[in-house]
């Protein structure tokens, strides 16, 4: 409405801008709003300027777009024209080919040949591009070496390695169509690495020459020290991050190079130091080198390693790295030496033993373990025995050598002589063959104790030591069994026994034969019990037990032997399936077989002496005048002298040959048997007068000197020698007979009064019945 007032003509104009009218009506509703007219005009003019700028920019964009569109259209027209030209050329060539070819097949072949040429050109172009890339990477790496930046030289070298791996992979997928290209790239990679390493190593060698390396007295001026450090660090920088952990660092290979040349001069040439029978010479030379250069390594080189930013370098031990660099010398020498000694058992055995000692010295004296080695270093022996498959041959040699020593021991003239001085007086005495066998088995233990392989140690134990122990057991058991069989009167009657055999079975000769077997068996059984407590065998048993718990019975653990077979040779607790396996030990089965042999031999010793005594007692048992002997006789019966002599000689020898504990056990058994024999065949079959009873008591008293374990005879003589009339307040025969035969209660009271504690009532009555005066005086 206000707008109409300002512009009265607008009311009559049908084309009035409605939006402008609405805008003015909105802004000027009252007269006071006219005061804002100037600011409103400025705002409108500003908006108008912005709109003009936007319009100008849009026109510029449209013009630019139109220009680009024109250029693009021209480019497309050009490509269309080129395409039409190419199409005309192709049509013309196609027309020529189809016109020249008589058939469609021939035309297709011509097309195929052309396409094949194009493909070959593409392949050749790819080859050239690849070769150029290889050449560029090689040049770049050499350039970085020249600039003294070995770390940066590794970048193109690693790229070249990746390129080589990619080419090999594509070649394999393409079924080997680019063999020559792969060979060229691999060779270029190797040459690049050799070139880089050779140049930096050459610099280190130049500095080492200034230091008079490898003399023991290394000259180390300050200027040379700095030059050596820089050269050493540059070669270290070339060490690849992905190099094998067990490989020595590059500078150490340079340090060892002149030492290797000197080694080859002394131990691989015509020098007298190169002897196949003296491997300890070259092994000792290498350990001496380590000792000589340890000060130089620890004071000069170790700080250089510690300052390296490479974690694969600064965490390494300098002595270990030096040893790692020396080991290829041993490896080369071993590979050259083995073919010359494989056929000689003694040389092979000696070499392996020296190599085992060499490995042990590196571990124990120098604490050697290659960088990255998990657990204990297996040693050079492992390489010879496992990697070179030398263990079966060495085990065979060691077994044959041990068996040869074993047979030499048994064939010795004094093999079965009892050695009274080798053990304490309280122990049973073994034969010299048993003591020598122990020394042999302990020597075998020392030969394989340093080995790392559990399977190898178990094979030595079972194939050599337990096998020899089994053979010796069979020898002893065979001797004991032969004694038992030939001692049988039935066997002698059936088979016939020579005079020499009879002599070897009787008297002290037969007893000595049994004591030799017993002493040897108990000696080796005790040795095996001691070995079971040895830390070496304890650790071996624990490892075997752990494997048995984790593996089924048919799992192979030693050569071709499974758990069950090993258990049969060592200890059955491995497969018993109970909780007692921790009580087992390696020599359980073998020691148990020796224990059983000892028990059987002890029984035969007892039987042998007892039978000898019984044979000598037969004349004594035939005495039948016990009821009419002259009281004036005071000596022992003459018929008993031979038996007493036999007992005395046998027990004197037995006391020297076996332990006191076993001696007492055997004498008790002999005494019991002799006592029962006299009781059954003399005491209960003869009648005694008082004089005869006293004579019998004197005789029996001589037997008590053998053993006090004859209580029945001792108490029987007390009863038999009771006087008819009591003297000096003693007990008379008639005072004893009446209560003994009255009833059991009275009998026991009387027996207690007299101190009769071993005999039963019935036995007391039987004894008293043998006194001719007993009932006549009752």
Secondary structure, DSSP 8 states (H G I E B T S, - for coil): -HHHHH-GGGGG-TT--HHHHHHHHHH-SSGGGGGGHHHHHHHHHHHHHHHHHHHHHHHHHHHHHHHHHHHHHHHHHHHHHHHHHHHHHHHHHHHHHHHH-SSHHHHHHHHHHHHHHHHHHHHHHHHHHHHHHHHHHHHHHHHHHHTT-HHHHHHHHHHHHHHHHHHHHHHHHTTSTTHHHHHHHHHHHHHHHHHHHHHHHHHHHHHHHHTTTTSSS----HHHHHHHHHHHHHHHHTS-TTS-TTS--HHHHHHHHHHHHHHHHHHSSSSTT--TT-HHHHHHHHHHHHHHHHHHIIIIIHHHHHT-S-HHHHTS-HHHHHHHHHHHHHHHHHHHHHHHHTT-HHHHHHHHHHHHHHHHHHHHHS----TT--SS--HHHHIIIIIT--HHHHHHHHHHHHHHHHHHHHHSTTTTSB-SSSS-TTS---BHHHHHHHHHHHHHHHHHHT---HHHHHHHIIIIIIHHHHHHHHHHHHHHHHHHHHHSHHHHHHH---HHHHHHHSHHHHHHHHHHHHHHHHHHHHHHHHHHTSHHHHHHHHHHHHHHHHS-TT-EEETTEEHHHHHHHS-GGGSS-STTGGG--TTHHHHHHHHHHHHHHHHHHHHHHHHHHHHHHHHHHT---TTS--TT--S--HHHHHHHHHHHHHHHHHHHHS-HHHHHHHHHHHHHHHHHHHIIIIITT--B-HHHHHHHHHHHHHHHTT-S--HHHHHHHHHHT--SS--TT---HHHHHHHHHH-HHHHHHHHHHHT--SS-HHHHHHHHHTBTTTTT--
